[in-house]
Amino acid sequence: MLIMIRRTGRYDFALTVNGSGLTMRDGPQSHHLPWHDIEFVGVLGHDPQHAEQSHIVLVRLRPHVLEREDISGGSPALPNWLYRSGGSDFRRLGYINFCTLGDIGTPEFILKEAITGVAGRTAFRSDRELIEQDHRLAWAPR
């Protein structure tokens, strides 16, 4: 199964979900994260009263990826462009904040179906589930 979620315009973001992992693209730059490097994907900021642009798509990295990121003097395991503006707080907490739902032009349920369809039900977290699992996210900028 291959699902590409994309919205062109001012920003050209694409998120491809398939059996091997997630591929994130921002214009000409792309990076693939295999499922064995991903603990889960979630959407922070779910609020039915607001447009989906405020909903941040977070990718929680597994500890072995975070350890590679912490090695000083070596090249980073992940390119800096994966962390959107304001992403230093999320990066410090072990998450990638690549885009918002508005950036890729899709509702949360479509993203959830794509991810759970290839990676299983435990691979996706809602806003409530994210905050229950990691209370630090309640204080993160949204």
Buried (B, 14 or more C-beta within 10 A) or exposed (E): EEBEBBBEEEBEBBBBBBEBBBBBBBEEEEBEBEBEBBBBBBBBBBEEEEEBEBBBBBBBBBEEBBEBEEEEEEEEBBEEBBBBEEBEBBBEBBBBBBBBBBBBBBEBEBBBBBBBBBBEEEBBBBBEBBBEEBEEBEEBEB
